[in-house]
Amino acid sequence: MGGEEGMRVFVDKIFTKVMDDKTLRPFFTSQNSDMDRVKKHFAMFMTHMTSTTEAEWTGKPLVEVHRHYPITDEIFDAFNSHCISSIKEMRKLKIDGLREMINML
């Protein structure tokens, strides 16, 4: 995905879209949201998901992290749509591995 810099660009693109999305923005603008922390953890998770090694995920289980949020299929699909559109934008940068990332999402 372009290494650390590619992941940073990817995460920044996604969360720019998320913060412009009136459906998703409320999940990230609560008084408890620290966007730097959210972006860091998301980048760590995506790095783990796209890693070619068999490293174990050391973060909290996703179910545990998100259980307090009313995430519907529509909410999930909206977030995933922003991920996919961000990857497609990055294709223009000719970064290897993006097709595999789209398939994973």
N, C-alpha and C positions, 0 to 999 in steps of 0.2 A: 504493500500500500504506500510505499514511499517512505518507510521507516517512521521515525518519531515525528518528523516534519509533516509527512503525509497524513498521519493520524491526527495531528493538531489541526491541519487544514480541514480534514473531514469532520471532526467534532465541531469546529467553529462554524462550518457551513450548516450542519444540522441544527445547532442551537440558535443560529440566527433565524432559520426558518421556524423553529419551534416558538421562539419568542414573538414572531410575527403572526402566529396562528392563534386566533382567539379561543379555539377549543383547547389547545395545549398549554398556552401561556399560564393559566391559573395553577397548573401543577408545579410551576417553577417560580412563581412570584409570591408564594406564601412567605410568612415571616421566618420560616425555618430554612428556606432555600438559600444555599450558598452556591451560586452558579459555578464558581471556580472549582469547588469541591465536586459538584455534580459532573462537570465536564471531565475532571481528572479521573473520577471513578468510571465514567462511561468509556473514556479512552483506554483505561486499564482493562475493562471487560472486553472491549472490542479487540484489543491487542491479544488478549488471551484467546478469544474466539477465532482469530485469524492466524494464530501462531502455528508454525509447522512442528513445534515440539509438543510433547505430551504433558506439559506442565499442568498441575492441578490449579484450579481457581482458588485463590486464597481469600477472596472477598466473601461477604455474606451472600447466602442464597438469594436469588432474585425475588422469589416468592416472599421471603422475609422482608426484604427492603421495600417492596411495593405493596404489602398487604393492607396498609392504611389508606391507600388511594383507590378511588372508585374507577378503576381502569376497565373500560368496556372493550369489546372487539373493535368498535369504531375508533376509540382513542388509540389503541394499539396500532391499528391500521394507519391512522394519521401519522403517528410517530415513524412507523416503518416507511411510509411513503416519503417522508422527509429524508430518511436515511438513503433510500434508493435514489431519489433525485439528486442528492449530494454526491453520491458515487458517480452517477451519470455525468454530472458537471465535471468531476475530477477526471473522467475519461479523456477529456480534452487535454489534460496534462500528460497523457500517455503513461500513467502509472500502472505497473504490472499488478496483476492479481485482483483487479476490480471486478471482472466478470465473476470470479469465484465468490467474491464478497456479496454480490447481488444475489447469487444463487443461495448463499447461506442465509441471507435475510428472508 
